[in-house]
């Protein structure tokens, strides 16, 4: 079990380290919202549970409901949200109006997390196929614990003196750029639309 625990930690780190950037931008975007940490934590858990359920379903032979060729098209989710955020930023709204129209929701975070999880699914399926049910359980429990650690690490980064000011100043630009880049990367890496 100790080996399974160590492998799970390594696999989670390798497949989710990029989420710190996206989560940090969500913290910056929602800095003035009440209960933003709870909202982000809930959204990250919802999205990650969807990733786990999909990976387990595919590993256990239920992959017919979500063919692997469909996974790259989830890149359309962050692409659309990034384009919407870019449009809002270009409208030149003042800070008060922008803060009220750019509310961070758990469902948005869940959608981005799931869309960014195509690589997770692609890696988790073969790993789950090689594990016993007990080891799969260990992996899933470790992953779910580390989701909270990931969110709190992003929160910690976002609240560091200097970083918080940079993120607050540049969030309106960085947020859409990162989401558009993420969406395009998912689409291109997955070969969506024959790209």
C-alpha positions as CSV (number, residue, x, y, z in Angstrom):
1,X,0.0,0.0,0.0
2,X,2.9,2.4,0.7
3,X,4.1,1.8,-2.9
4,X,0.6,2.5,-4.3
5,X,0.5,5.7,-2.1
6,X,3.8,7.0,-3.4
7,X,2.9,6.1,-7.0
8,X,-0.4,7.9,-6.6
9,X,1.3,11.1,-5.3
10,X,3.8,11.0,-8.2
11,X,1.1,10.5,-10.8
12,X,-1.1,13.2,-9.4
13,X,1.8,15.7,-9.3
14,X,2.8,14.9,-12.9
15,X,-0.8,15.2,-14.3
16,X,-2.0,18.2,-12.2
17,X,0.8,20.6,-11.7
18,X,-0.4,22.8,-14.5
19,X,-3.6,23.4,-12.6
20,X,-1.9,25.6,-10.1
21,X,-1.6,28.4,-12.8
22,X,-5.3,28.1,-13.7
23,X,-6.4,27.9,-10.1
24,X,-4.2,30.9,-9.2
25,X,-5.9,32.9,-11.9
26,X,-9.4,31.9,-10.6
27,X,-8.3,33.1,-7.1
28,X,-7.2,36.4,-8.6
29,X,-10.4,36.8,-10.6
30,X,-12.6,36.0,-7.6
31,X,-10.5,38.0,-5.0
32,X,-13.4,40.2,-4.1
33,X,-16.0,37.3,-3.9
34,X,-17.2,35.9,-0.7
35,X,-16.2,32.3,0.0
36,X,-14.0,32.1,-3.1
37,X,-11.8,29.3,-1.6
38,X,-14.9,27.2,-1.0
39,X,-16.2,27.9,-4.5
40,X,-12.9,27.0,-6.1
41,X,-12.5,23.9,-3.9
42,X,-16.0,22.7,-4.8
43,X,-15.5,23.3,-8.5
44,X,-12.1,21.5,-8.5
45,X,-13.6,18.5,-6.7
46,X,-16.6,18.4,-9.1
47,X,-14.3,18.5,-12.2
48,X,-11.8,16.1,-10.8
49,X,-14.5,13.6,-9.7
50,X,-15.8,13.7,-13.3
51,X,-12.2,12.9,-14.5
52,X,-11.9,10.0,-12.1
53,X,-15.4,8.6,-13.0
54,X,-14.6,8.9,-16.7
55,X,-11.2,7.2,-16.3
56,X,-12.6,4.4,-14.2
57,X,-15.6,3.9,-16.5
58,X,-13.2,3.6,-19.5
59,X,-10.9,1.3,-17.6
60,X,-13.8,-0.9,-16.6
61,X,-15.0,-1.2,-20.2
62,X,-17.8,1.4,-20.2
63,X,-15.8,3.6,-22.6
64,X,-18.4,3.3,-25.3
65,X,-20.3,6.3,-23.8
66,X,-17.3,8.6,-24.2
67,X,-15.1,7.5,-27.1
68,X,-11.5,8.6,-26.7
69,X,-11.8,10.6,-29.9
70,X,-14.3,12.9,-28.1
71,X,-11.9,13.9,-25.3
72,X,-9.9,16.6,-27.4
73,X,-13.2,18.4,-28.1
74,X,-13.4,19.3,-24.4
75,X,-10.9,22.0,-25.3
76,X,-13.8,24.0,-26.7
77,X,-14.9,24.7,-23.1
78,X,-11.8,26.7,-21.9
79,X,-11.5,28.2,-25.4
80,X,-15.1,29.5,-25.3
81,X,-14.7,30.8,-21.7
82,X,-11.4,32.4,-22.6
83,X,-12.9,34.2,-25.6
84,X,-15.8,35.4,-23.4
85,X,-13.3,36.7,-20.8
86,X,-11.3,38.4,-23.5
87,X,-14.4,40.0,-24.9
88,X,-15.4,41.3,-21.4
89,X,-11.9,42.6,-20.9
90,X,-11.9,44.4,-24.2
91,X,-15.2,46.1,-23.4
92,X,-13.2,48.4,-21.2
93,X,-15.5,48.0,-18.1
94,X,-14.3,49.7,-15.0
95,X,-13.0,47.6,-12.2
96,X,-16.3,47.6,-10.3
97,X,-18.4,46.5,-13.3
98,X,-15.8,44.0,-14.3
99,X,-15.7,42.4,-10.8
100,X,-19.5,42.0,-10.8
101,X,-19.7,40.5,-14.3
102,X,-16.8,38.1,-13.9
103,X,-18.0,36.0,-11.0
104,X,-16.2,32.8,-10.5
105,X,-18.6,29.8,-10.1
106,X,-18.0,26.2,-9.1
107,X,-19.5,25.0,-12.4
108,X,-17.1,27.1,-14.4
109,X,-14.1,25.7,-12.5
110,X,-15.5,22.2,-12.8
111,X,-15.8,22.5,-16.6
112,X,-12.3,23.9,-16.9
113,X,-10.9,21.2,-14.7
114,X,-12.6,18.5,-16.6
115,X,-11.7,20.0,-20.0
116,X,-8.1,20.2,-18.9
117,X,-8.3,16.5,-17.7
118,X,-7.9,14.8,-21.0
119,X,-4.3,14.0,-20.3
120,X,-5.3,12.8,-16.8
121,X,-7.8,10.4,-18.3
122,X,-5.3,9.2,-20.9
123,X,-2.8,8.5,-18.2
124,X,-5.1,7.2,-15.5
125,X,-6.8,4.5,-17.7
126,X,-3.8,2.4,-18.4
127,X,-2.6,2.8,-14.8
128,X,-6.0,1.7,-13.5
129,X,-6.0,-1.3,-15.9
130,X,-2.7,-2.5,-14.3
131,X,-3.9,-2.1,-10.7
132,X,-5.9,-4.3,-8.3
133,X,-9.2,-2.8,-7.0
134,X,-7.5,-2.1,-3.6
135,X,-4.7,-0.2,-5.3
136,X,-7.2,1.8,-7.4
137,X,-9.0,2.7,-4.2
138,X,-5.7,4.0,-2.7
139,X,-5.0,6.0,-5.9
140,X,-8.5,7.6,-5.8
141,X,-8.3,8.5,-2.1
142,X,-4.9,10.0,-2.5
143,X,-6.0,11.9,-5.6
144,X,-9.0,13.3,-3.7
145,X,-6.8,14.4,-0.8
146,X,-4.3,16.0,-3.1
147,X,-7.1,18.0,-4.9
148,X,-7.5,20.1,-1.7
149,X,-3.7,20.4,-1.3
150,X,-3.6,21.7,-4.9
151,X,-6.3,24.3,-4.3
152,X,-4.6,25.5,-1.1
153,X,-1.2,25.7,-2.8
154,X,-2.7,27.9,-5.5
155,X,-4.4,30.1,-2.9
156,X,-1.1,30.4,-1.0
157,X,0.7,31.4,-4.2
158,X,-1.9,33.9,-5.1
159,X,-1.8,35.6,-1.7
160,X,2.0,36.1,-1.6
161,X,3.0,39.8,-1.4
162,X,3.9,41.0,-4.8
163,X,2.3,38.1,-6.6
164,X,-1.1,39.1,-5.5
165,X,-0.6,42.6,-6.9
166,X,0.7,41.3,-10.2
167,X,-2.2,38.9,-10.6
168,X,-4.7,41.5,-9.6
169,X,-3.2,44.0,-12.2
170,X,-2.8,41.5,-15.0
171,X,-5.6,39.0,-14.3
172,X,-7.9,40.6,-17.0
173,X,-5.3,39.8,-19.6
174,X,-3.8,36.6,-18.2
175,X,-7.1,34.8,-17.5
176,X,-8.4,34.8,-21.1
177,X,-4.9,34.2,-22.6
178,X,-4.4,31.1,-20.3
179,X,-7.9,29.7,-21.0
180,X,-7.6,30.3,-24.8
181,X,-4.1,28.7,-24.8
182,X,-5.3,25.8,-22.7
183,X,-8.3,25.2,-25.1
184,X,-6.1,25.4,-28.2
185,X,-3.5,23.1,-26.6
186,X,-6.2,20.5,-25.8
187,X,-7.7,20.7,-29.3
188,X,-4.3,20.5,-31.1
189,X,-2.7,17.8,-28.9
190,X,-5.8,15.7,-29.3
191,X,-6.0,16.2,-33.0
192,X,-9.5,17.7,-32.9
193,X,-10.9,18.9,-36.2
194,X,-8.0,17.1,-38.0
195,X,-5.5,19.6,-36.6
